[in-house]
């Protein structure tokens, strides 16, 4: 039965009102965002005396798209919107229910909801995105990276609709997206290759057979993979079997394709990639290289451009081979050719990513080229205006991937939660923050836990590193655990500073895992001095009562204090006295002066200790003199007590530690993909009991001791929180 006319008219009025409110709220949102200091980077940002895109080329009044739909979310969607805004191109954002108030949704001129939170029901729903293209009249679609960015079917369907895909043609995506086929093409293009098997692994036993023929160690990885998913190293037959099983499951979940390949694993290599840019008229360029060797679980953590390792001869050879490969498949967009480089500067083709890379900003910073703009120009049919001689290496750029992760757990296990406080270090010169979140945003189990791509620029590597350290120290993130402690420690670690890195850097530098910055005696004393100053300031602040002038504390006029400061199990007797502009401390016979703005209205305090600048963050004030301070990137729990409280504290009972050896606990939030034991089963030490999927990564959880299964608390498909006990042993 047809709906009543009045009902339809009322529905239209409601939709019009909602649209009007959305437009109004967008303006308010942008103003509020700027007020907080949380905003996308500015394309007019100054790099010393130049604009960010000082070398970007275009023709005056050349044709461009009127409206572009971004088939992605988060920071990369914001990144594309920024360039479109600069060019005067309207944008359409697509979003899931969970992202209805996300930054990219609010930045775009239009927004279309495409389904529930899970990616399989929203950002991977090709039909819904294509419908959004039709409904909004978008002339082009930029896919960002991940999701449908390398889906040949998606690119082909857009072509059938007469809509431009802002990326390479579907033939190039297919040829390079399949790692097996790409190696065959690379061989014909005379590109250096890693020894391996030219075909698909049939099963786990076939994998073991091939591994023995190639020789351990081997790399087992998904043919359609990328981003570190579906990739594992094996050094024995048993590891090869497990790697094949877990990686193929991961590949099926992430890419819908569980075909696996195998190749020789190059020991201690550097991961260096070359950015290429090609048009539809046969022109190709290489935009220098990026060093991406600092990785955990095959995923990049810190990148820099250029590489400290390459000489000009090797750089040119890699660039030329990258263009040879791109030309061999008729490539016509921005792409990246990845290589492994050994200590003798021999380089081997790894894979080609037929999309915009996460780390593209550092290439933009040293070349002055807006890669997104050039992708849009190429998609519109324009020729590249740059020649190879127009592509410089101007200065140095470093990118840190800031993640919602716990770096103390295997260098980074995902963390979820809501950002209760969030301030980007935009005030630090030559710093760029590519993010898609704001204060109040939620980091969920459904999407990648990246918070921001923090990029710094310098005239040389040393100045870029110095700026990055300052930016990391100034970054305020509360509500989730994040990896800034690890990033900050790497930036000041001697091997990294010397440029002595490889893909094995993290396990070699931190063989027992990351433990946080280990303070020297002087640094410990500095932290004690800072904590003492904050505590005394806090005490003095609490003596003032609003509208209670008659209640004057006898301690208000006090100018000297005796404190006991505990960091871990170490105690420091501290005498504090007031001085002009701050406090003076006597700690273990050494004098320290703390000066600066001790203001509790800001989460970041710019202070000095004996004249040396220090950025201090108060992560928590828990009462009873308990604080958590962030200094040098790492959070330190500290207790500050007056002498009487310290004397009495020795009578306090210590909390007993719970024995968790008989429990298999979730190290991160995720979804339980399988449980391989039941009540009554006997399990051996290091036996797999379940698989937990987090951010599309398969994690095998094992028993830490021999025992009988007493209880299984969850079943396959359940959502698990960090710390949940999945299996209990007797």
N, C-alpha and C positions, 0 to 999 in steps of 0.2 A: 504494500500500500504506500502511496506517495506521502511524503512528509507534508504537514500543513504549511501553507505559505507563510503564515505569521511566525511559525517556529523557525523557518529558514531565514527570514528577515532578522529575527532576533539573534540567531546564530552569527549572521554576518556582522551585526553591530558589535557583538561581543568580540569577534575576531579583530575587527577594526580598532576597538578599544585596546585590546592586548597589543596590537602592533604599535599603536600610538605610545603606550606605556613603555614598550621595549625601546623605541627610539629615544624617548625621554631618559630612560634609565641608562642607556648607553652613554649619553652625554655626562650624566652624573657619575657613572662608573669611571669614565676616563679622567674626569677632574679629580675624583677621589684617589684614583690610582696614582696620578702625578703627585698629589699631596703626600702620599705615603712614600714617594720615591721609588715605587714599583712601576716601571714602565718599560716598553720595548726599547731597544737601542735606537739611537738617532742616526740617520744616514748622513747627517751633517756633523757628526762627532769629529772633533779635531784630533789628528794624530800628529803631535808636535805642530808643525806649521801647515799641514795639509788636511783636506777633507778625507773622510774614510774611503770614498770611491773616486779618488782623484784621477784614476786611469780608466774609468768606465767610458765606453764609446757608444755613440748612437748618432743617427742622422736627424737633423731638425725636422719636425713635423712628419716623421715616418709613421706609417700605419701601426696601430697597436690594438690589442684586445680592449673591448669596452668593459667586459666583466669576466672574472676568473673565479672558478670554484676550487677551493682547496680541499682535497680528499684526504685530510689528515687532522691531527689534533695537536695540542700542546705547543711547545716552543717552535717547532718547524712550521706550523700553521701561522703562528705570529710572525715568524721570519719572512714568509712569503707575503703576508699581508703588508708588512712594512715596505717592501719594495713596490708593491702595487700602489700603495698610498703615494709613494714618492713620484710614481709615474702617472698618477691620476686615474688608475684603473679601479673599478668597483670590485668588491670581493664578496664571495659567498662562503660561509663556514658551514660544514656539516658537523653534527655532534650527537653523541649518545645522550640518554636521559641523565646520566651521571655528570655530563659535561655541559649541562644547560646553562650554567652560570660561569663557565670557564672563560679565561681571558681571551682565547682565540674566538670564542663564540661572540663575545661582546665587542671585540675589535672590528669584526667584519661588518660590511654594510647590510648583509642579510645573513640569516642563520636558519638552517633546516635540521630538524631532529630526524635521525635515521634509525633509531631503535634503542633497545636496552643497553646497559653498561657493558656486557661481555662483547669483545671485539668480533666474535663470530656472528653476533646478532646486530652489529652496527657498522663499524668501520671496515669490516670485510664483506659487508652485504653490497655486492656490486649492483644488484637490481635497484636498491634504494638510493644509492648514490647517483645512478644513471637517471632515475626519476627526478631527483633533485636538480640535476643538470637541465632536464627538460622544463621543469616547473619554473626555474629561475631565469632561463634563457642565457645561461653562461656560455661563452664562446670557447672557453678553454678550461682544462682541469690540470692543476698542479698537484701531483700525488705526494710530494714531500719524500720521506723515506719510510721503509717498512710498509705494512698493510698492503695496498694494491700497487705500490710504486713500480714493482717489477713483474706485474701480471700481464702477460701478453694478451689474454682474452679481454681484459679491461681496456687496454690500449686499442685493440681492434674494434671493440664495440663503440668506443668514442669516435673512432674514424668513421664507422658506419652512420653515426648520428650527425656527422659533419662538424664535430667538436674537436678542437686541437688538444692533443695530449702533450703537456709540457714535460717532455722527456723523449727518449729515443724511440724510433720506430719499433713495432712489435717483433720484427725479424731480429733486430739487434738484441732486444731483451731476451728473446728465446735462445739465441745463439750463445750469449754470454751468461745468462742466468743458469743454464745447465752446465755445471762444472766439468762434466765429462765432455760435452760437445765443445765447450770453450777451449779445452786443452788441445783438441784435435785441430781447431781453427788456429790456435796459437802456434802449433807446430808448423803449419803451412805458412804462417806469417813470419816465421823465423824468430820467434820469441823464445827466450830461454825457459826451460821447463824443469820442474822437480821430477826425479824418477818416481814412477808409480804404475798402477794398473789402469789400463785404458779401457774401462768398462765398469759395469755395476756389480757390486758385491751381492751374491745370491742369498747367503744366510751367514750365521755366526761361524760355522765351521769353514765355509769358503773364505771368510775374513781371516781366520787363523792361518789357513793355508797360504793366502796371499801375503800376509804379514811375514811369514817365515821365508817366503821367496824374496821379498823386498829387503828384509832384514830390519830388526827392531832398532830404534823406536820407529813407530809409524803413526801417521795422522789419519784417523777415520772421521769422515765428515759428510754432511748431507750434500747431495748434488745440487739441491735447490736452496741451500742454506745461506747464512750470512749473519752478521752481528754476534758471532760466537755461539750461536745456537746450533745444536746437532754436530758438535765438534768435540773430539776427545783424543788424547794421546794414549797409546798403548805400548808397554814395554815387555809384555809377556803374553802367552796364549790366553790366560784367564782374563787379563785386562782387555785383550782384543775382543773376547766374547761379550764382556760387560759393556764395553764402549760401543760395540755394534748395536746391542739391544737398547741401551739408553738413548743413544744418539738417533737411532731410527724412530723411536717413540717420540722424541723431542721434535724431530723433523716433521713427522706426521701431524703433530699438534700445532706447530708453528707455521708450516708451509703447505700442509696437505699433500706432501710428497716425501715418502720415506726411502727413496733410492739413496744408496750410500756409495762413496768411493774411498779409495785408500791410496796413500802415497808415503814416500819416505819423509820422516820428520827431521828437518834440519836443526841440529843442535845449536843453541845460543845464537839464533839469527836476530837481525834487526828487521822490523816490519816497516817498510818504507813504501809509500804509495805515491802515484803520480796523478795529478788532476789533469784531465783532458777536456777540451771544449771543441765541438765539431758542429758544422752547419749542414744544411741540405744541399749545398753546392760543392761538396768535396773538399772544403777547407777544414783543417784540423790544427789545433794548438795544444801544447802542454804547458800548464801553468805551474811549473816547478813541482817540488815534492813536499811530502809531509812525513815526519818521523813519528811512528805510532807504536813504538816498542813497549811502552809501559802498559801492561795488560794484566787482567786477572780473568781466568776462565775464558781465554780467547777474546775477551772484550776490552776495548781500549779505555784507558783511564786518563792519560795525559798525552797530548799531541803537540808537536811544534813544527814550525816551518821557518826556514828550511831545515834540513837535517845537518847536524854537526859533523856527521860521519862522511858524507859524500864529497868527492872532489868534482871539479867541473866536467872532467872527461866522463866519469861514471854517471853524473846527473844527465848529461846530454844523451848518453847511450840509452839510459832508462826512459827518458822522454821520447826519444825516437822510436823505441820498441813499443811504447804505449800507444803512440799514434799509428804505428804500423798495424797493431791489433785492431784499433778502432776503425781504421780505414778498411780493414779486411771484412768487416761486417756492415759497412755502410753506416757507421754510427753518426747520429745527428743531434746531439745534445751535450749536456755536461755529464761526465762519468769519471770513474776512478779505476785505474789499473794498479792492483796491489802486487808487491814483490816481497820476497824474503831475500835478505842480503847477508851473506856470511862475512866472517872477519877479514876475508881477503878481497872484499868488495865484489865477489861474484854474486849476481842477482838472478832470481828465479821467479817466473810468473806464478802467482798464487790464485788470483781470480780478478774478474772485473765487476765492479758494482755499477749497474746501469741506472743510476739515479743520483740525486744530490746526496752527498755524504754528510754525516753528523758534523764532521770536523772541517767543513768547507770554510768557516769564517777565518781561520788562520791563513788560508791561501788568499782570501780577499784582502786581509790586512797587509800582506807583503807585496801584493801585485796591484792593489787599487782597483780591482775589477769586481763589479757586482755580478756574481755568478748567476743568481736568480734572474736578474734583468736580462743577461745574455741568453739564458734558457728561454725566456719569454720571447725575445727577439727571434731566436732560431725557430721556435714553434710557430711564429707568425710567418716564417719563410724568408726572413732577412739574412743576408750574408754577414759573417763575422767581419768586423772592421779592424780588428787587431792583426798584426803580423807577429811571428815568433820573436822578432827583435823588439817588439813593444812590451814584452812581458819581463819585468825586472824581478830581482830579489831586493826589495827595499825594506831594510830593517829585519826584525825578528818578531815572531808571534808565538804565543803559547796558549793552549786551551786546556782547561781542567774541566772534566765532566763531574759536576756536583750532583751526587745521587743521594736519595733517601735510602741509605744503606748503613749497616753496622760494620765498619771496617775491621773491627776486632774479631769478626767471625769470618774466617776464610777470605779476608781482604774485602768483604762486602756482601752481606746477606740483606735482602730487601727489608725495608722498614715501612710501615704504613701509619697514617695518622693525619691529623689536621694541623696546618701551619698556624700556630697560635701567635707567632711573631716572625715577621719576614722583612728584612731590609737588605736590598742589594747594594754593593759597594760602588754606586754610580759616581760618588764624589771623588774617587781615585782617578787621576788623569790617565789617559790612554787605556781605559778599561771598557770592555764591551760585555754586556750580559744578555745572552739570548735565552729567554725563559718564557714559559707559558703559564706561570702561576702567580699568585698574589697572596698576601696575608689572608688567611681563612680558607685557602684552597686545601683540598684533601688529596693525599697520596693514597691511592687504593690498590688493591691486589689485581685490578683488571688491566692496568697499563704499566708501561715502563716507568721505573721509579726515578727517572732523571728530573732534577729540579732546575738545573741551569747549565748552560755552556758558558763558563767564565773565560773570557779571552783577554789577554793583555798584550800590548805592543811596546817595542823598544827599538832604539837605534841599533842595539846589538843584543845578544842573548842574555848577557848579565843584567842589563837594564830591564828587559822583559821579565826575567825571573824575579828581580827585586820588586817590580810593580805587582806581580802575581802574589808574592808573599804578603804585601800590604793589603791587596784586595781580599785575600782569603782571611786575613786577620780581622778585616772590617765587615765581613759577611755575617749577618745575623739570621740564624735559622733556628726556630724553636717549635717543638711539637712533634718532630720526627728525629730519629737518629740519622746523622749524615756522615759523609766520608771526608769532610774537610780536614780532620786530624791527619788522615793518611796523605792527602794531597799536599798539605802544608809540610809534612815531614819529608816527603820525596823532594820537594823543591829546594830544601836546604841540605839534603843528604850528599856527601862528598862524591859518590860515583855519578849521581845524576848531574851535579854541578860540573863535573869534569866531562860529561857527555859519554860516559862509559856505560851504555845501556844495551839491553837485549830483551827479547820476549820473556826471558827467565829472570828478569830483574827483581821482581817482588819476592819470589821464593829464595833467591840468593841473598838479597839484602836483609830480608826478614825471615830467616829459616824456621823460626818458631811462631810465625804469624806476627801480625802487627800488634804491638803492645802500647802504642801511644808514644809521644815524645819522651825520651828518658832525659830528665833534667840533670844538669851538672850541679855541683854544690852551690855555685854562685847563682844559678838560675832558680834553684830551690829557695835560696835566701831572698831573691827578688820576689818570688811568689808569696813568701811569708810576709814580706814588707807590704806588698800590695793588699794582701788579705787583711792584714792588721789595720791598714789605713781605711779600707772599706768598712771594717767592723766598727772601728771607733767613730767614723762618720755616721754609720747607721745608729750607733748608740746615742750620739749627740742629737741626731735628727729625732729620735724617739722621745727626747726629753721635752720637746716643744709641743704643747697642747693647744689646739685651737680654742679661743675664748676661755682659757683657763689660766689667766695670767697670775692668779694668786697661788697656784700650785707650783711652786718653784722647787726643783730638785736640788739637793745639796751637792750633786755631782756636776751640775751644769758648768760651774767655774773650774772644774778639774782640768789640768793641763798635762798630766803625766799618767800613764797606765802600765801595769805589768800584766802581760798576756802569755798564755801558752798556746802555741799554734801546732796542730797535728796534721801532717800530710802522710797518709798511710800509717805506718807504725812509728814514724819519726816525730819527735817533739822538739820544738824550738822555743826556748825562753826568750821573750821579746819585751823590750822596754820601749814604749812609744811616748813621744812628746810632741806638742804642737810647735810648728815653726811658721813663718810667714809663707802663705800660699800652699801649705801642706803639712806633712808630718815627718818626723825624724825617728828612725828605729835603730836600736842597738840589738843585733842578732849575732850571737856567738862571737862577740868581740868585734864584729864588723858593723860599720855605720852605713845606713841607707836613708836616702831622702826621697819621699814620694810626693810629687807635685802634679797639679792638673785639676781638671774639673771633675770632682767626685760627685756626679749627679746621678740620682737613681731614676730620673725621668727618662733617661736614655739607656738602652741595653748595652751600649758600647761606650767605654770610657777611654779617652785619649789621655794617658798619664805618662810621666817620666819617672824613672828610677835612677838616681844619681846622674840625671841629665840625659839618659838613654830613653828614647820613646818606646812606650809599651802600650799595646791595645789590649784592654782587659774587658771580658764579657762576664756578666753575672748570669749564669744559666739558671741557678736556683738559689733562693734564700729559704731554708727549711725551718728556721727557728733554732733556739738553743745553741746559737753560734755555728750552725752547720750551713755551709755554702758549697756550691759547685761553680768554680771559676774556669773560664776558658782562656788560656794563655798559650801562645805559640801554636795555636790550632787545637790543642788537646784540652779536654775537660778534666779538671782535678777536683775531687771531693776534699774539702778542708774543714776542719773544726777550729774555731777560735774561741778560747775560754779565758775568763779572768782567773787569777791565781787560785781563789777559793774554789771555784767550780772545777778547776783542773785537779785540785787536791782531792775533792770528793768523788771525781769520776772513776778513781781506781776501785771504788766499791761497787761499781755497776757491773752486773752480770753480762757476759758476752752472749750474743744470740747464737744458738747452735746451728751449724750448717746441715742442710738436708742432704742425705745420701741419694744422689740421682743416678747411680750406676745401674740400678735395676729398672730404670725408666728409659724409654725412647721418646725424646721430646722434640717438638717442632722447633728448629732453629730460626724459622722465619714464618710469616703467614703464607698460606697457599691453599691449594686444593689437593686432597688425597686422591692420587690416581690409582693406587693399588695397595692392597695389604696382603702379604704373602705368608702370614702365620695366623693361627687360631688358638684359642684357649686350650692349654694342655700340651701344645707343641714344645719340644726341646729345641733351643736355639744355641748355636755356637757363637763364640766371640767373633765380631766383625761380620756376622751374617746379616744379609739384607732382610729387613722385616716389612718395609713399605717404601713407596715412592711418593714424594711430595712435589707437586708442580707449583712453582712460584714465578710469576712474570714469564711464563712459557718455558722455563728451564726445569728439566727433570732432575730431582735430587734424591739419591739413594740414601735412606736412613738405615743405620746398622746398629745391632746390639753391641754394647760395650763389654759384655761378659757372657759366660755360659749360664743358662738358666732355663726354667720352664715358664711358659707364658701364663701369667695369672689373669690378665684382663686385656681386652682390646676395646678401647674407648670410642673409636670412630670407625666408620665404614667408608668404602670407596665412594668418592663424589662429595664427601663432606668438606666444608670450608674450615680450615684450621688456623688458629691464632698462634703467634709466636709464644713458645713456652708451654703449649698444651701437651699433656702426656698422652701419646698415641697408644703405646703398648707398655704394659707393666709386667715385670718378671717377679717370680717368687723369691 
